[in-house]
Amino acid sequence: MSNNNNDLTLSAPLTGPVLTLGNVPDDVFASGAMGDGIAIDPLNDCLHAPCDGVIIHVARTGHALTIRADNGAEVLMHVGIDTVELNGEGFALLVKNGARVSQGQALVQFDLDRIARQCKSLVSLIILTNGERFQLRALAGQAVKVGQPLLQIVARSAASVEAPVDNSAGEASVHVRITHRGGLHARPAALIRKTAQGFSSQAQLHFGDKSASCDSLIGLMGLGIGEGDEVRVSCRGKDAEAALQALVAALSAAIKEAHHAPAVVAPRPVNTEVGVLQGVCAAPGLVCGPLLRLTGIELPDDTGNHVADEQLQRLDVALEQVRSEIRSTLEHARQRKNVEEEDIFAAHLALLDDPALLDAATGAIEHGSAATHAWRDAIQTQCAVLQALGKPLFAERANDLRDLQQRVLRTLLGEAWHFELPAGAIVSAHELTPSDLLQLSAQQTAGICMAEGGATSHVAILARGKGLPCVVALGPEVLDVPHGQRVVLDAANGRLELAPSDARHAEVHQIRDAQKLRRQQQQAQSQQPAHTTDGVSIEVAANVASSAEAQVAFENGADGVGLLRTEFLFVDRRTAPDEQEQRHAYQAVLDAMGDKSVIIRTIDVGGDKQLDYLPLPVEANPVLGLRGIRMAQVRPDLLDQQLRALLQVCPLERCRILLPMVSEVDELLQIRQRLDELCVALELTQRPELGVMIEVPAAALMAEQLAKHADFLSIGTNDLSQYTLAMDRDHAGLAARVDAFHPALLRLIAQTCAGAAKHGRWVGVCGALASDPLATPVLVGLGVSELSVSPLQIGEIKDRVRHLDAAQCRQLSHGLLDLSSAKAVRQACQHHWPLS
């Protein structure tokens, strides 16, 4: 160690590869919120002193400590990421707070294997926490050994250190309870310090008989504040009130539940059944009414001894009748230009002709079964086969099969689908089918709730299209609610309130009336651009799957098309569309959007989306197989044809091309090169913008590298959720947990935006999260500048943007990254930015 003129050389406290802060797998450290520094991925199991000095803070759990060097520099050493969760297990402190130590002295022994198994990362931080007085210069190469030079700390000039503090105005203080898991350890303390630094006022935290400035990381950690402890925050200065509000938000982001939960969550009165069932929102809305349960058809035992030819004829007649009904539904969907509904029932028509299904039913009849039982058993066998694959992805197709089971059985039994429903009823079922949904919608059902089902199933898609509030994955308890009981369905929050008071019912009616008025006002303003109150422009575009939907989007005020799903051209046909057909389809979408830009995603099939004319190998995990851009490796001719069609639209500058399922930079570079070659072949002088979908974690983690070569990034939160959380989004048992508000998802979004910003690229979100108004302030705060939503929600999302302060969104959103769960994030969002 050298210490001349207040300059100081720190030696490496650990052995291992050296990382810059930007490559640390933690947003708080990587952002520099805790101060400048460096990281080491340790290969040894002991932390050593980087210089002579005094230990001025030791974490209660032993995973971090701070040394004050003789020149006054304060250096935090933090072993691993999220190691506070170990609660001290695996750490042996070899020094005490206040101890004088020498360079190279052993400070903490730790269990390397345990941290690697149980924590987020072994990467360990060396952070200068009082960087206002000093600056750092890196000395190490790609790896260091204990004792080798690591960093040089250079004192700043006195002029740059002294900053005037404004305490000419008032003082404000408030008490608040700490909810950060593990208490006020290094990372939450850094968030509080960063919040305080955004204001000119002096802020202090008071706990027991001790106080610390919110500017001081060491001081904050030195208070020893645990989870659940109550502290007092005080601010003095011109912006004291604003600073106090921001600090309270940073300190208590996850504890507002008691103030905002509906009354039915309160302790239950004696002898009264009061409660709430929690599920997943499939289609938003708030309704009240009687809960009526729908049950499927149950067949009695088969008596046998049937004449096979008669039963075969009965089945043929029933199948043809159901085919005719589905064709009629298809025709109505085409007339209304409802592409999603058309796609769903085209798939049903195809399933009715599935040879495996028909062969199984026919074989059972020839062995003496009744047509009804043969059809039921054939369907159930197919459903069992799908579920035995262990791939919850197939749950949606199994539900479609059950739909056909019910429809054909009703026809065989001569029982038309009929259920007397009073106007405004809320319907519950184990799992409804698409045809059930259409019938219920026609009967003016107020809302739907299901014990199972997923938020991206065909039923959910239809419910959203019909504006019918729908909650799925409520669990079997929903089927135990007495038939006809009055309930409130708060679909936006995935809640079924089982015993609402008269006052709650009146409140729901009042809210619905207010919402109706607000929707009218939003629609009136939908053509205007969306700016936050502090002038940040947010583009609100639309997700569409046809020129007809693009027309609807344009009429509803879309600033462009943020995602055109081109699969609509490729599915439910025997041959691929040729180049001319594709060009006409893409041109029709551009024409429908006036002078606005259109982002067209290249074909995203494979996985669960198969094409008859493109046989793919059977895959154990289709969702992890040949999907999206990976298809170009199997059939480059298909992508070439699509790119040629896209390059011939006019005007070309309004067309942007988006690549799905990219996971590495080389994939992007290969397509960019191919696009350039096609431009030369077509004698084009310009090339359309080329963007990358961020829908696998690898792409989010590589966002900075991708942004170097892409023109823009677009985050697909649906796939990103299931890949990040390792949960299939259509799995009935897991749907409630596949939540894009999960802090891990928000961290990936934040990292994507930060990476894109380094190259001046913009980031959009085209997944379902963009359509959720609760998420709008979070996405704006994390740096997203384009939201692509369902066409009917454009006015609502634009209105939401216009009521936000982007600076406040930025400040509060980064605090959400440190919360413990999606539920905590949602509660914090509802507290910070309540939905009126």
Disulfide bonds with the S-S distance in Angstrom:
none
